[in-house]
Amino acid sequence: MLKIGFCINSLEMGGAERLLVDIVNTLYETKNYEIHILTKLKSNSYFFNLIKDKIKYDFLLEKKSEGFFSKTRDSILKKINFKKFSDKVDIIIDFLDGDFFSYIERIKNKEKIIWLHLSYEKLKIRKKIDKKLSAYNKIIVIADDMEKELLDARKDLKNICKIDNFVDYQEIDKKLNEELKIDFDFNQKYFLTVCRLNEEQKDVKTLIEAFSLYKGDEKLVIAGDGPDRKMLEDLCIEKNIKDKVIFLGMIDNPFIFMKNSQAFILSSKVEGFGLVLVEALYCGTKVISSDCPTGPSQILLNGEAGELFEVSNVAELLNKLEIIHNKEYNKAKIEETLERYTKENFINNFRKVIE
């Protein structure tokens, strides 16, 4: 049985973390792999507890230490623990854009894979990814645009593989039949966004500003939490729309909210992929998305399966809110998108890369 080791900073809330949980569940079902996960600090998060019985788990440190000499001890301990982890697995997958590069570059005689979730150009700035890629045997990208961008920028790389993200449609079906224990009036009309409230990436500010100019009766429902929630709540007060915007916080089941919304909106400046758009389409709702790198234009077939607007363009997003009610989309095109992002396609593509 092939032993696969995934390295990720943490298993706290986040899109990549949630994707890894889905990948673990899917690979576990095949019974072909022994799955190991390594985090930098010991985890006991919601995501970790979803998969803890399906993985072998390691961490670099139980908790951070204080003081100079303690930090030196921690540094040595992390290197020792990474080596122990690497000795247990056949393949090491640096799952989130090279965060474990400083450890992985020292490892010899192992298959080493990096999994990229953002645009190469963005990662060059954020994580100096251009200096790291040569340390890996294979580079996984998750979108057509990411693959093209990387091929254009780095003609020296011959080891680029594309694996589409996927949606577990059966799991959504289960969630759609759940009884929600939440006080919410599903008879009211509303637009919906679901995201981490982190403006560096998500740009909910643009959505709020566009919605403040919208004359319709719908409310705006924002599901998610994050460091910029208070700022966004204050913006709603400033724009005099406090009573028209509902901050739900974190929710376990966004799909019923998707199904009943007038439209789902993603306003990001950049996305790893934007799989939430596929989920919304599967739930049968119309979709409006920023045309950000990378993913939305691919998922929405350049506007044939939903609306695209320029990143941070308030006027253009306002226009999309105003016209979405009268828009109809080709069902065959939406089905084309849904068929691409299945578990079966993911498993087939994953096997081609690692076996």
Order of alpha helices (4+ residues) and beta strands (2+ residues): beta-alpha-beta-alpha-beta-alpha-beta-alpha-beta-alpha-beta-alpha-beta-alpha-beta-alpha-beta-alpha-beta-alpha-beta-alpha-beta-alpha-beta-alpha-alpha-alpha
